[in-house]
Amino acid sequence: TARLPPHSVLGNNPVLIHTKESDVLHTSIRLVLKKYFEDPKEPVVVLCLESSSSMMRKIHEDLMSNETGRNVLIFHPDASDRPLEEQEQCLREYIQNPEGLLLTCTSLFGGMQARNVIVFTQDIVSIGNMDALLRSTTFLVLITSQSEIAYRSEKFLDQELNTILGKQ
C-alpha cells in the first residue's frame, strides 16, 4: 500500500472544553476568549447550537458584565433588545470590519464560515449539529457538557480550563 505524505501545512488542532455542569457552559466562553483569543479585536464567532434566546442572553450578559474589552454583537431576533433592522445593520458592519465577537445561532449562520469559531452546545451529536464544526477555517473550540464527546476526544481536551470550570 502507498503511504500518504505527512501534512505539508500543520494547522491548529481543535480544542474541546468539557464542562460537567451545564450551568457553567455560558461562563466558559469568557475563559476560552481570555486564553485563546487575547486580542479583543480578533474576530471570533460564537455559535450556539441550541438557539435558546435565554441561553444567548446569559452568554451576552456574562461577556458584557465582565468587561472583556471586546465589541460584542448579538445577532438573534429573540435574544437581542435591538430591533431586527438594527441588528442586520450591525451585522453588515461586522462583516465589513470583523472585530470582536459575533454571537449567533447555527440556523442564522448556515452556509457561512469564520476564521475563529467557538461552538457552544449541550448536545453536539444531534442531527444537524455536526455541521457547525465545519464553520471554522482556522481555529475551532467546542464547549459541551456531553460526556460521550469528551471521552472520545480526550486528546483535544484543554485540561487547564476543564479543571477551572470543574471548580466553579
DSSP file with accessible surface (Angstrom, degrees, kcal/mol):
  #  RESIDUE AA STRUCTURE BP1 BP2  ACC     N-H-->O    O-->H-N    N-H-->O    O-->H-N    TCO  KAPPA ALPHA  PHI   PSI    X-CA   Y-CA   Z-CA
    1    1 A T              0   0  189      0, 0.0     2,-0.2     0, 0.0     0, 0.0   0.000 360.0 360.0 360.0 145.4    0.0    0.0    0.0
    2    2 A A        -     0   0  100      1,-0.0     2,-0.4     0, 0.0     0, 0.0  -0.558 360.0-132.6 -80.3 139.4    1.1    3.5   -0.7
    3    3 A R        -     0   0  233     -2,-0.2    -1,-0.0     1,-0.0     0, 0.0  -0.736  15.8-125.5 -91.3 142.2    1.8    5.8    2.2
    4    4 A L        -     0   0  162     -2,-0.4     3,-0.1     1,-0.1    -1,-0.0  -0.623  30.1-111.9 -82.0 141.9    0.4    9.3    2.2
    5    5 A P        -     0   0  107      0, 0.0     3,-0.1     0, 0.0    -1,-0.1  -0.344  40.5 -93.9 -68.1 156.4    2.9   12.0    2.8
    6    6 A P        -     0   0  120      0, 0.0     2,-0.0     0, 0.0     3,-0.0  -0.279  58.8 -75.6 -64.1 160.0    2.8   13.9    6.1
    7    7 A H        -     0   0  158      1,-0.2     3,-0.2    -3,-0.1    -3,-0.0  -0.325  36.6-151.7 -57.2 131.9    0.7   17.1    6.1
    8    8 A S  S    S+     0   0  121      1,-0.2     2,-0.5    -3,-0.1    -1,-0.2   0.805  87.2  38.0 -77.5 -28.2    2.7   19.8    4.3
    9    9 A V  S    S-     0   0  118     -3,-0.0     2,-0.5     0, 0.0    -1,-0.2  -0.965  79.4-149.1-125.6 115.3    1.0   22.6    6.4
   10   10 A L        -     0   0  147     -2,-0.5     2,-0.1    -3,-0.2     3,-0.1  -0.710  19.4-166.6 -83.2 129.9    0.3   21.8   10.0
   11   11 A G        -     0   0   63     -2,-0.5     2,-0.2     1,-0.1   128,-0.1  -0.419  31.6 -74.7-104.3-178.9   -2.8   23.6   11.3
   12   12 A N        -     0   0  100    126,-0.5    -1,-0.1    -2,-0.1   128,-0.1  -0.564  44.7-125.9 -74.5 140.5   -4.2   24.2   14.7
   13   13 A N        -     0   0  116     -2,-0.2   127,-0.1     1,-0.1    -1,-0.1  -0.628  31.5-106.4 -79.3 146.7   -5.8   21.3   16.5
   14   14 A P        -     0   0   52      0, 0.0     2,-0.4     0, 0.0   127,-0.2  -0.315  32.4-134.8 -66.5 159.3   -9.4   21.9   17.6
   15   15 A V  E     -a  141   0A  17    125,-2.3   127,-2.9    -3,-0.1     2,-0.5  -0.951  11.0-153.6-119.2 139.5   -9.8   22.3   21.4
   16   16 A L  E     -ab 142 157A   5    140,-2.6   142,-2.1    -2,-0.4     2,-0.6  -0.950   5.7-168.6-115.2 128.8  -12.5   20.7   23.5
   17   17 A I  E     -a  143   0A   0    125,-3.3   127,-2.5    -2,-0.5     2,-0.6  -0.979   8.5-167.6-114.2 116.6  -13.8   22.1   26.7
   18   18 A H  E     -a  144   0A  19     -2,-0.6     2,-0.5   125,-0.2   127,-0.2  -0.928   3.0-172.4-109.0 114.8  -16.0   19.7   28.6
   19   19 A T        -     0   0    3    125,-2.2     6,-0.1    -2,-0.6   143,-0.1  -0.933  15.4-155.6-105.8 128.6  -18.0   21.1   31.5
   20   20 A K  S    S+     0   0  159     -2,-0.5     2,-0.5   142,-0.2    -1,-0.1   0.796  82.1  59.8 -72.1 -28.3  -19.8   18.6   33.6
   21   21 A E    >   -     0   0  119      1,-0.1     3,-1.1   144,-0.1     4,-0.2  -0.890  69.1-153.5-104.7 126.3  -22.3   21.2   34.7
   22   22 A S  G >  S+     0   0   45     -2,-0.5     3,-1.1     1,-0.2     4,-0.4   0.736  91.2  74.1 -68.6 -17.9  -24.5   22.8   32.1
   23   23 A D  G 3  S+     0   0  116      1,-0.2     3,-0.3     2,-0.1     4,-0.3   0.816  98.3  44.2 -61.9 -33.3  -24.8   25.8   34.4
   24   24 A V  G <> S+     0   0   20     -3,-1.1     4,-1.4     1,-0.2    -1,-0.2   0.394  83.2  99.3 -97.0   6.5  -21.3   26.9   33.7
   25   25 A L  H X> S+     0   0    0     -3,-1.1     4,-0.7    -4,-0.2     3,-0.5   0.935  84.0  48.1 -56.7 -46.5  -21.4   26.5   30.0
   26   26 A H  H >> S+     0   0   35     -4,-0.4     3,-0.6    -3,-0.3     4,-0.6   0.851 109.7  51.8 -69.6 -29.9  -22.0   30.2   29.3
   27   27 A T  H 3> S+     0   0   19     -4,-0.3     4,-1.2     1,-0.2     3,-0.4   0.762  96.6  70.3 -76.3 -20.5  -19.2   31.3   31.7
   28   28 A S  H <X S+     0   0    0     -4,-1.4     4,-2.4    -3,-0.5    -1,-0.2   0.807  86.9  65.5 -66.5 -27.2  -16.7   29.0   29.9
   29   29 A I  H <X S+     0   0    0     -4,-0.7     4,-2.7    -3,-0.6    -1,-0.2   0.931  99.0  52.1 -61.4 -42.7  -16.8   31.2   26.8
   30   30 A R  H  X S+     0   0   57     -4,-0.6     4,-2.2    -3,-0.4    -1,-0.2   0.920 110.4  48.1 -60.3 -41.6  -15.2   34.1   28.7
   31   31 A L  H  X S+     0   0   26     -4,-1.2     4,-2.1     2,-0.2    -1,-0.2   0.895 110.7  50.9 -67.5 -38.7  -12.4   31.8   29.9
   32   32 A V  H  X>S+     0   0    0     -4,-2.4     4,-3.0     2,-0.2     5,-0.6   0.928 110.1  50.0 -64.1 -43.3  -11.8   30.5   26.3
   33   33 A L  H  X5S+     0   0    2     -4,-2.7     4,-1.6     1,-0.2    -2,-0.2   0.923 110.7  49.9 -60.7 -43.0  -11.6   34.0   25.0
   34   34 A K  H  <5S+     0   0  160     -4,-2.2    -1,-0.2    -5,-0.2    -2,-0.2   0.894 119.1  36.9 -64.3 -39.0   -9.1   35.0   27.6
   35   35 A K  H  <5S+     0   0   71     -4,-2.1     3,-0.3    -5,-0.2    -2,-0.2   0.920 131.0  22.6 -82.2 -44.8   -6.9   32.0   27.0
   36   36 A Y  H  <5S+     0   0   68     -4,-3.0    -3,-0.2     1,-0.2     2,-0.2   0.672 127.8  38.7-101.5 -20.3   -7.1   31.6   23.2
   37   37 A F     << +     0   0    9     -4,-1.6    -1,-0.2    -5,-0.6    -2,-0.1  -0.552  61.1 159.1-131.8  68.8   -8.1   35.0   21.8
   38   38 A E        +     0   0  160     -3,-0.3    -1,-0.1    -2,-0.2    -2,-0.1   0.840  55.1  82.5 -62.7 -37.3   -6.3   37.5   23.9
   39   39 A D  S >  S-     0   0   85      1,-0.2     3,-1.7    -3,-0.1    61,-0.1  -0.598  70.8-152.3 -73.6 116.2   -6.6   40.3   21.4
   40   40 A P  T 3  S+     0   0   50      0, 0.0    31,-0.5     0, 0.0    -1,-0.2   0.707  94.8  57.7 -64.2 -15.9  -10.0   41.9   21.8
   41   41 A K  T 3  S+     0   0  124     58,-0.1    59,-0.7    29,-0.1    -2,-0.1   0.625  77.3 112.2 -87.8 -13.2  -10.0   42.9   18.2
   42   42 A E  S <  S-     0   0   49     -3,-1.7     2,-0.3    57,-0.2    57,-0.1  -0.391  76.3-118.8 -60.0 125.3   -9.5   39.3   17.0
   43   43 A P        +     0   0   23      0, 0.0     2,-0.4     0, 0.0    73,-0.4  -0.548  40.6 172.8 -72.8 127.4  -12.8   38.3   15.2
   44   44 A V  E     -c  101   0A   0     56,-2.4    58,-2.4    -2,-0.3     2,-0.5  -1.000  20.5-152.1-135.7 133.2  -14.4   35.3   16.9
   45   45 A V  E     -cd 102 117A   5     71,-2.5    73,-2.9    -2,-0.4     2,-0.6  -0.916   6.2-157.9-105.5 128.5  -17.8   33.8   16.1
   46   46 A V  E     -cd 103 118A   0     56,-3.3    58,-2.5    -2,-0.5     2,-0.6  -0.945  10.0-163.3-105.6 117.0  -19.7   32.1   18.9
   47   47 A L  E     -cd 104 119A   0     71,-2.9    73,-2.9    -2,-0.6     2,-0.6  -0.905   4.8-158.9-104.0 120.3  -22.3   29.6   17.6
   48   48 A C  E     -cd 105 120A   0     56,-2.4    58,-1.3    -2,-0.6    73,-0.2  -0.876   1.8-164.1 -96.1 120.1  -25.0   28.4   19.9
   49   49 A L  S    S+     0   0   14     71,-2.3     2,-0.8    -2,-0.6    -1,-0.2   0.859  82.8  61.7 -74.9 -35.4  -26.4   25.2   18.7
   50   50 A E  S    S-     0   0   55     70,-0.5     2,-1.3     1,-0.1    -1,-0.1  -0.840  82.9-150.2 -87.1 111.5  -29.4   25.4   20.9
   51   51 A S        +     0   0   63     -2,-0.8     2,-0.5     4,-0.1    -1,-0.1  -0.059  39.9 153.0 -79.4  40.9  -31.0   28.6   19.6
   52   52 A S     >  -     0   0   46     -2,-1.3     4,-2.2     1,-0.2     5,-0.2  -0.570  38.9-153.1 -71.2 119.5  -32.4   29.3   23.0
   53   53 A S  H  > S+     0   0   41     -2,-0.5     4,-2.3     1,-0.2    -1,-0.2   0.867  94.5  56.2 -65.1 -31.7  -32.8   33.0   23.4
   54   54 A S  H  > S+     0   0   72      2,-0.2     4,-2.1     1,-0.2    -1,-0.2   0.918 108.1  47.1 -68.2 -38.6  -32.4   32.8   27.2
   55   55 A M  H  > S+     0   0   23      2,-0.2     4,-2.3     1,-0.2    -2,-0.2   0.924 111.9  50.2 -67.8 -41.2  -29.0   31.0   26.9
   56   56 A M  H  X S+     0   0    0     -4,-2.2     4,-2.6     1,-0.2    -2,-0.2   0.898 109.3  51.7 -65.0 -37.0  -27.8   33.5   24.4
   57   57 A R  H  X S+     0   0   82     -4,-2.3     4,-3.1     2,-0.2     5,-0.2   0.914 108.5  51.8 -63.9 -41.7  -28.9   36.4   26.7
   58   58 A K  H  X S+     0   0  100     -4,-2.1     4,-2.4     2,-0.2    -2,-0.2   0.921 111.4  46.7 -59.6 -45.0  -26.9   34.7   29.6
   59   59 A I  H  X S+     0   0    0     -4,-2.3     4,-2.5     2,-0.2     5,-0.2   0.951 114.2  47.5 -62.0 -47.6  -23.8   34.5   27.4
   60   60 A H  H  X S+     0   0   49     -4,-2.6     4,-2.5     1,-0.2     5,-0.2   0.929 113.0  48.0 -61.0 -46.6  -24.2   38.1   26.3
   61   61 A E  H  X S+     0   0  116     -4,-3.1     4,-2.8     1,-0.2     5,-0.2   0.904 111.4  51.1 -62.1 -41.6  -24.8   39.4   29.8
   62   62 A D  H  X S+     0   0   20     -4,-2.4     4,-1.3    -5,-0.2    -2,-0.2   0.931 112.5  45.8 -62.9 -43.4  -21.8   37.4   31.1
   63   63 A L  H  <>S+     0   0    1     -4,-2.5     5,-1.1     1,-0.2    -2,-0.2   0.901 116.8  44.4 -67.2 -39.4  -19.5   38.8   28.4
   64   64 A M  H ><5S+     0   0   98     -4,-2.5     3,-1.1    -5,-0.2    -2,-0.2   0.899 112.9  49.9 -73.8 -38.8  -20.7   42.4   28.9
   65   65 A S  H 3<5S+     0   0   84     -4,-2.8    -1,-0.2     1,-0.2    -2,-0.2   0.738 107.5  54.5 -74.9 -20.1  -20.7   42.3   32.7
   66   66 A N  T 3<5S-     0   0   70     -4,-1.3    -1,-0.2    -5,-0.2    -2,-0.2   0.248 103.9-128.3 -99.8  15.4  -17.1   41.0   32.9
   67   67 A E  T < 5 +     0   0  173     -3,-1.1    -3,-0.1     1,-0.1    -2,-0.1   0.897  35.5 176.0  41.8  67.8  -15.7   43.8   30.7
   68   68 A T      < -     0   0   36     -5,-1.1    -1,-0.1     2,-0.2     3,-0.1   0.601  42.9-124.3 -76.1  -9.4  -13.8   41.6   28.2
   69   69 A G        +     0   0   65      1,-0.3     2,-0.3    -5,-0.1    -1,-0.1   0.654  69.8 127.1  74.5  15.3  -12.9   44.8   26.3
   70   70 A R        -     0   0   26     -7,-0.2     2,-0.6    30,-0.0    -1,-0.3  -0.798  70.0-117.0-108.0 149.0  -14.5   43.3   23.2
   71   71 A N        -     0   0   93    -31,-0.5    30,-3.4    -2,-0.3     2,-0.6  -0.714  38.6-163.0 -73.4 121.8  -17.1   44.6   20.8
   72   72 A V  E     -e  101   0A  17     -2,-0.6     2,-0.5    28,-0.2    30,-0.2  -0.954   9.6-174.3-118.4 114.8  -19.9   42.0   21.3
   73   73 A L  E     -e  102   0A  10     28,-3.1    30,-3.4    -2,-0.6     2,-0.5  -0.934   7.0-161.6-108.1 125.1  -22.6   41.8   18.6
   74   74 A I  E     -e  103   0A  10     -2,-0.5     2,-0.6    28,-0.2    30,-0.2  -0.920   4.8-171.5-104.8 127.0  -25.5   39.5   19.3
   75   75 A F  E     +e  104   0A  24     28,-2.9    30,-0.5    -2,-0.5    33,-0.1  -0.891  39.5 110.4-121.9  97.6  -27.5   38.6   16.1
   76   76 A H    >>  -     0   0   10     -2,-0.6     4,-1.2    28,-0.1     3,-0.6  -0.812  60.5-136.3-165.9 124.1  -30.7   36.7   17.0
   77   77 A P  T 34 S+     0   0   63      0, 0.0     7,-0.1     0, 0.0    -1,-0.1   0.817 104.7  35.1 -59.0 -30.9  -34.2   38.1   16.7
   78   78 A D  T 34 S+     0   0  110      1,-0.1   -25,-0.0    -3,-0.1   -26,-0.0   0.583 115.6  52.6 -99.7 -11.8  -35.4   36.8   20.1
   79   79 A A  T <4 S+     0   0    4     -3,-0.6     2,-0.3   -23,-0.0    -1,-0.1   0.547  96.4  72.6-103.5  -8.5  -32.2   37.3   22.2
   80   80 A S     <  -     0   0   16     -4,-1.2     4,-0.1     2,-0.2     7,-0.0  -0.822  65.1-146.3-110.4 149.0  -31.4   40.9   21.5
   81   81 A D  S    S+     0   0  142     -2,-0.3    -1,-0.1     2,-0.1    -3,-0.0   0.618  77.4  93.9 -81.9 -14.6  -33.1   44.0   22.7
   82   82 A R  S    S-     0   0  110      1,-0.1    -2,-0.2     2,-0.1    -3,-0.0  -0.516  88.2-102.6 -78.4 147.4  -32.3   45.8   19.4
   83   83 A P     >  -     0   0   70      0, 0.0     4,-2.3     0, 0.0     3,-0.4  -0.314  34.3-111.8 -63.0 153.0  -34.9   45.7   16.5
   84   84 A L  H  > S+     0   0   64      1,-0.2     4,-2.8     2,-0.2     5,-0.2   0.872 116.6  56.4 -57.4 -40.1  -34.0   43.2   13.8
   85   85 A E  H  > S+     0   0  139      1,-0.2     4,-2.0     2,-0.2    -1,-0.2   0.911 109.0  46.7 -60.2 -41.0  -33.2   46.0   11.3
   86   86 A E  H  > S+     0   0   90     -3,-0.4     4,-2.5     2,-0.2    -1,-0.2   0.909 111.2  51.5 -68.3 -40.3  -30.6   47.5   13.6
   87   87 A Q  H  X S+     0   0    1     -4,-2.3     4,-2.4     1,-0.2    -2,-0.2   0.915 109.5  50.6 -60.1 -43.8  -29.1   44.0   14.3
   88   88 A E  H  X S+     0   0   71     -4,-2.8     4,-2.4     2,-0.2    -2,-0.2   0.899 109.8  49.9 -62.7 -40.9  -28.9   43.5   10.5
   89   89 A Q  H  X S+     0   0   90     -4,-2.0     4,-2.1     2,-0.2    -2,-0.2   0.932 111.5  48.4 -64.0 -43.0  -27.1   46.8   10.0
   90   90 A C  H  X S+     0   0   25     -4,-2.5     4,-2.4     1,-0.2    -2,-0.2   0.892 110.4  52.6 -63.4 -37.0  -24.6   46.0   12.9
   91   91 A L  H  X S+     0   0   29     -4,-2.4     4,-2.6     2,-0.2    -2,-0.2   0.919 106.9  51.5 -66.0 -42.5  -24.1   42.6   11.2
   92   92 A R  H  X S+     0   0  131     -4,-2.4     4,-2.1     1,-0.2    -1,-0.2   0.920 111.3  48.3 -59.0 -43.3  -23.3   44.2    7.9
   93   93 A E  H  X S+     0   0  108     -4,-2.1     4,-2.2     1,-0.2    -2,-0.2   0.900 110.7  51.2 -64.0 -40.2  -20.7   46.5    9.6
   94   94 A Y  H  < S+     0   0   17     -4,-2.4    -2,-0.2     2,-0.2    -1,-0.2   0.907 109.4  50.0 -63.5 -42.3  -19.2   43.5   11.4
   95   95 A I  H  < S+     0   0  100     -4,-2.6    -1,-0.2     1,-0.2    -2,-0.2   0.896 112.9  46.8 -64.9 -38.6  -18.8   41.6    8.2
   96   96 A Q  H  < S+     0   0  162     -4,-2.1    -1,-0.2     1,-0.3    -2,-0.2   0.852 132.8  17.7 -70.0 -35.6  -17.1   44.6    6.5
   97   97 A N  S  < S-     0   0  101     -4,-2.2     2,-0.6    -5,-0.2    -1,-0.3  -0.651  81.9-159.6-137.2  75.8  -14.8   45.1    9.5
   98   98 A P        +     0   0   61      0, 0.0     2,-0.3     0, 0.0    -3,-0.1  -0.458  30.7 147.6 -67.4 110.8  -14.8   41.9   11.6
   99   99 A E        -     0   0   69     -2,-0.6     2,-0.3   -57,-0.1   -57,-0.2  -0.971  50.9  -7.2-145.7 126.1  -13.6   42.9   15.0
  100  100 A G  S    S-     0   0    1    -59,-0.7   -56,-2.4    -2,-0.3     2,-0.4  -0.652 100.6 -22.3  93.4-144.3  -14.6   41.4   18.3
  101  101 A L  E     -ce  44  72A   0    -30,-3.4   -28,-3.1    -2,-0.3     2,-0.5  -0.887  38.7-163.2-120.2 133.6  -17.3   38.8   18.9
  102  102 A L  E     -ce  45  73A   7    -58,-2.4   -56,-3.3    -2,-0.4     2,-0.6  -0.974  12.7-165.7-111.5 120.0  -20.3   37.8   16.9
  103  103 A L  E     +ce  46  74A   0    -30,-3.4   -28,-2.9    -2,-0.5     2,-0.3  -0.934  30.4 128.1-109.0 117.6  -22.8   35.7   19.0
  104  104 A T  E     -ce  47  75A   3    -58,-2.5   -56,-2.4    -2,-0.6     2,-0.3  -0.890  52.3 -96.9-153.5-178.1  -25.4   33.9   17.0
  105  105 A C  E >>  -c   48   0A   1    -30,-0.5     3,-0.9    -2,-0.3     4,-0.8  -0.739  34.2-111.7-110.0 161.5  -27.0   30.5   16.4
  106  106 A T  H >> S+     0   0   36    -58,-1.3     4,-0.6    -2,-0.3     3,-0.6   0.834 112.8  62.3 -63.3 -33.0  -26.2   28.0   13.7
  107  107 A S  H 34 S+     0   0   89      1,-0.3     3,-0.3     2,-0.2    -1,-0.3   0.842 109.2  42.2 -64.6 -28.8  -29.5   28.4   11.9
  108  108 A L  H <4 S+     0   0   62     -3,-0.9    -1,-0.3     1,-0.2    -2,-0.2   0.596 115.9  49.5 -89.4 -11.9  -28.6   32.1   11.2
  109  109 A F  H X< S+     0   0   14     -4,-0.8     3,-2.0    -3,-0.6    -2,-0.2   0.305  79.0 141.8-107.3   6.2  -25.0   31.3   10.3
  110  110 A G  T 3< S+     0   0   44     -4,-0.6     3,-0.1    -3,-0.3    -3,-0.1  -0.186  70.3  12.6 -55.2 134.4  -25.8   28.5    7.9
  111  111 A G  T 3  S+     0   0   68      1,-0.3    -1,-0.3     0, 0.0     2,-0.2   0.433 106.5 106.8  81.3  -2.1  -23.5   28.3    4.8
  112  112 A M    <   -     0   0   77     -3,-2.0     2,-0.3     2,-0.0    -1,-0.3  -0.658  50.1-158.0-106.6 165.8  -21.0   30.8    6.3
  113  113 A Q        -     0   0  126     -2,-0.2     2,-0.3    -3,-0.1    23,-0.2  -0.942   4.1-167.8-136.6 161.0  -17.5   30.4    7.7
  114  114 A A  E     - f   0 136A  21     21,-2.5    23,-2.5    -2,-0.3    24,-0.5  -0.972  31.0-121.0-145.9 158.1  -15.2   32.3   10.0
  115  115 A R  E    S+     0   0A 114     -2,-0.3    24,-2.4     1,-0.2    23,-1.6   0.937 102.8  29.2 -65.6 -49.1  -11.6   32.1   10.9
  116  116 A N  E    S+ f   0 139A   8    -73,-0.4   -71,-2.5    22,-0.2     2,-0.4  -0.967  73.8 177.6-118.7 124.9  -12.2   31.5   14.7
  117  117 A V  E     -df  45 140A   0     22,-2.4    24,-2.2    -2,-0.5     2,-0.5  -0.990  18.1-164.0-131.6 133.5  -15.3   29.7   15.9
  118  118 A I  E     -df  46 141A   0    -73,-2.9   -71,-2.9    -2,-0.4     2,-0.5  -0.981  15.4-158.0-110.0 117.8  -16.4   28.7   19.3
  119  119 A V  E     -df  47 142A   0     22,-3.1    24,-3.3    -2,-0.5     2,-0.5  -0.893   8.0-167.2 -99.7 129.2  -19.2   26.1   19.1
  120  120 A F  E     +df  48 143A   1    -73,-2.9   -71,-2.3    -2,-0.5   -70,-0.5  -0.965  23.6 134.0-123.7 116.8  -21.3   26.0   22.3
  121  121 A T  E     - f   0 144A   0     22,-2.6    24,-0.6    -2,-0.5    25,-0.3  -0.996  50.5-146.7-158.2 158.6  -23.8   23.2   22.9
  122  122 A Q  S    S+     0   0   77     -2,-0.3     2,-0.3    22,-0.2    -1,-0.1   0.631 102.2  32.9 -95.9 -20.4  -25.1   20.6   25.3
  123  123 A D    >   +     0   0   61      1,-0.1     3,-0.5    22,-0.1    -1,-0.2  -0.750  57.7 164.0-141.5  88.0  -25.7   18.0   22.5
  124  124 A I  T 3  S+     0   0    1     -2,-0.3    -1,-0.1     1,-0.2     8,-0.1   0.754  72.2  67.7 -76.4 -21.9  -23.3   18.0   19.6
  125  125 A V  T 3  S+     0   0   70      4,-0.1    -1,-0.2     3,-0.1     5,-0.1   0.702  72.5 112.5 -79.1 -13.6  -24.4   14.6   18.3
  126  126 A S  S X> S-     0   0   44     -3,-0.5     3,-1.9     1,-0.1     4,-0.7  -0.172  85.0 -87.5 -58.6 150.6  -27.9   15.6   17.3
  127  127 A I  T 34 S+     0   0  174      1,-0.3    -1,-0.1     2,-0.2    -2,-0.1  -0.310 115.6  19.1 -58.9 133.2  -28.6   15.5   13.6
  128  128 A G  T 34 S+     0   0   55     -3,-0.1     3,-0.3     1,-0.0     4,-0.3   0.087 103.2  88.8  94.2 -24.7  -27.7   18.9   12.0
  129  129 A N  T X4 S+     0   0   26     -3,-1.9     3,-1.3     1,-0.2     4,-0.4   0.800  73.8  67.0 -77.9 -28.3  -25.4   19.9   14.9
  130  130 A M  G >< S+     0   0  104     -4,-0.7     3,-1.4     1,-0.3     4,-0.4   0.824  87.8  70.2 -62.8 -27.1  -22.3   18.3   13.5
  131  131 A D  G >  S+     0   0   70     -3,-0.3     3,-1.7     1,-0.3    -1,-0.3   0.832  85.7  67.4 -59.0 -31.6  -22.4   20.8   10.6
  132  132 A A  G X  S+     0   0    2     -3,-1.3     3,-1.4    -4,-0.3    -1,-0.3   0.807  89.0  64.9 -62.3 -27.5  -21.4   23.6   13.0
  133  133 A L  G <  S+     0   0   45     -3,-1.4     3,-0.5    -4,-0.4    -1,-0.3   0.695  96.1  58.4 -70.4 -15.2  -18.0   22.1   13.5
  134  134 A L  G <  S+     0   0  115     -3,-1.7    -1,-0.3    -4,-0.4    -2,-0.2   0.385  82.1  85.2 -94.0   4.9  -17.2   22.8    9.8
  135  135 A R  S <  S+     0   0   34     -3,-1.4   -21,-2.5    -4,-0.2     2,-0.4   0.602  72.4  86.2 -82.1 -11.9  -17.8   26.6   10.1
  136  136 A S  E     - f   0 114A  25     -3,-0.5   -21,-0.2   -23,-0.2   -20,-0.1  -0.770  48.9-176.9 -95.8 134.6  -14.2   27.3   11.3
  137  137 A T  E    S+     0   0A  80    -23,-2.5   -22,-0.2    -2,-0.4    -1,-0.1   0.660  83.3   6.5 -98.7 -20.4  -11.4   27.8    8.8
  138  138 A T  E    S+     0   0A  68    -23,-1.6  -126,-0.5   -24,-0.5     2,-0.4   0.684 126.3  17.8-128.5 -50.2   -8.5   28.2   11.2
  139  139 A F  E     - f   0 116A  22    -24,-2.4   -22,-2.4  -128,-0.1     2,-0.4  -0.988  56.1-171.6-141.6 128.2   -9.3   27.5   14.9
  140  140 A L  E     - f   0 117A  26     -2,-0.4  -125,-2.3   -24,-0.2     2,-0.4  -0.963   4.5-173.6-121.6 133.0  -12.2   25.7   16.5
  141  141 A V  E     -af  15 118A   0    -24,-2.2   -22,-3.1    -2,-0.4     2,-0.5  -0.998   9.8-160.6-122.1 126.9  -13.2   25.4   20.2
  142  142 A L  E     -af  16 119A  16   -127,-2.9  -125,-3.3    -2,-0.4     2,-0.5  -0.940   4.3-169.7-108.2 123.2  -16.0   23.1   21.1
  143  143 A I  E     +af  17 120A   0    -24,-3.3   -22,-2.6    -2,-0.5     2,-0.3  -0.966  24.0 148.3-112.4 121.0  -17.7   23.7   24.5
  144  144 A T  E     -af  18 121A   0   -127,-2.5  -125,-2.2    -2,-0.5   -22,-0.2  -0.979  48.9-148.0-149.1 158.2  -20.1   21.0   25.6
  145  145 A S        +     0   0   25    -24,-0.6     2,-0.6    -2,-0.3   -23,-0.1   0.288  64.7 119.1-106.0   8.4  -21.4   19.2   28.6
  146  146 A Q     >  -     0   0   36    -25,-0.3     4,-1.4     1,-0.2     3,-0.3  -0.631  50.4-160.4 -81.5 115.9  -21.8   16.0   26.7
  147  147 A S  H  > S+     0   0   79     -2,-0.6     4,-2.5     1,-0.2     5,-0.2   0.851  84.6  62.4 -65.8 -36.9  -19.6   13.3   28.3
  148  148 A E  H  > S+     0   0   90      1,-0.2     4,-2.1     2,-0.2    -1,-0.2   0.908 104.6  48.1 -59.8 -40.7  -19.5   10.9   25.3
  149  149 A I  H  > S+     0   0   24     -3,-0.3     4,-1.5     2,-0.2    -1,-0.2   0.931 111.0  50.5 -65.3 -44.5  -17.7   13.6   23.2
  150  150 A A  H  < S+     0   0    8     -4,-1.4    -2,-0.2     1,-0.2    -1,-0.2   0.920 110.6  50.0 -61.8 -39.9  -15.2   14.3   25.9
  151  151 A Y  H >< S+     0   0  179     -4,-2.5     3,-0.8     1,-0.2    -1,-0.2   0.931 115.0  42.4 -65.2 -43.2  -14.4   10.6   26.3
  152  152 A R  H 3< S+     0   0  184     -4,-2.1    -1,-0.2     1,-0.2    -2,-0.2   0.657 120.0  42.6 -78.9 -17.4  -13.9   10.0   22.6
  153  153 A S  T ><  +     0   0   35     -4,-1.5     3,-2.0    -3,-0.2     4,-0.4  -0.096  68.6 136.8-119.9  34.0  -11.9   13.3   22.1
  154  154 A E  G X   +     0   0  119     -3,-0.8     3,-1.5     1,-0.3    -1,-0.1   0.822  65.0  64.1 -56.0 -33.4   -9.7   13.2   25.1
  155  155 A K  G 3  S+     0   0  179      1,-0.3    -1,-0.3    -3,-0.2    -2,-0.1   0.727 103.9  48.9 -68.0 -16.0   -6.5   14.3   23.2
  156  156 A F  G <  S+     0   0   57     -3,-2.0  -140,-2.6    -6,-0.1    -1,-0.3   0.465  84.0 120.5 -98.8  -2.9   -8.2   17.6   22.4
  157  157 A L  B <   -b   16   0A  35     -3,-1.5     2,-1.1    -4,-0.4  -140,-0.2  -0.373  62.5-136.5 -65.2 137.0   -9.3   18.4   25.9
  158  158 A D     >  -     0   0   11   -142,-2.1     4,-2.3     1,-0.2     5,-0.2  -0.813  21.0-170.6 -91.2  97.4   -8.0   21.6   27.5
  159  159 A Q  H  > S+     0   0  110     -2,-1.1     4,-2.2     1,-0.2     5,-0.2   0.871  78.9  55.6 -61.1 -39.0   -7.1   20.1   30.9
  160  160 A E  H  > S+     0   0  112      2,-0.2     4,-2.2     1,-0.2    -1,-0.2   0.958 112.7  39.5 -61.6 -51.7   -6.4   23.6   32.5
  161  161 A L  H  > S+     0   0    6      1,-0.2     4,-2.8     2,-0.2     5,-0.2   0.875 113.1  56.1 -68.6 -34.5   -9.8   25.1   31.6
  162  162 A N  H  X S+     0   0   23     -4,-2.3     4,-1.7     2,-0.2    -1,-0.2   0.900 108.7  48.0 -63.1 -37.3  -11.6   21.9   32.4
  163  163 A T  H  X S+     0   0   71     -4,-2.2     4,-1.0    -5,-0.2    -2,-0.2   0.944 112.5  48.2 -66.7 -44.9  -10.1   22.0   35.9
  164  164 A I  H >< S+     0   0   68     -4,-2.2     3,-0.8     1,-0.2     4,-0.5   0.941 113.8  46.6 -60.6 -47.0  -11.1   25.6   36.4
  165  165 A L  H >< S+     0   0    6     -4,-2.8     3,-0.8     1,-0.2    -1,-0.2   0.831 105.8  59.7 -68.4 -29.5  -14.6   25.0   35.2
  166  166 A G  H 3< S+     0   0   61     -4,-1.7    -1,-0.2    -5,-0.2    -2,-0.2   0.764 105.3  50.2 -68.9 -21.6  -15.0   21.9   37.4
  167  167 A K  T <<        0   0  172     -4,-1.0    -1,-0.2    -3,-0.8    -2,-0.2   0.507 360.0 360.0 -93.9  -6.7  -14.3   24.1   40.5
  168  168 A Q    <         0   0  111     -3,-0.8  -144,-0.1    -4,-0.5    -3,-0.0  -0.422 360.0 360.0 -76.3 360.0  -16.9   26.8   39.7
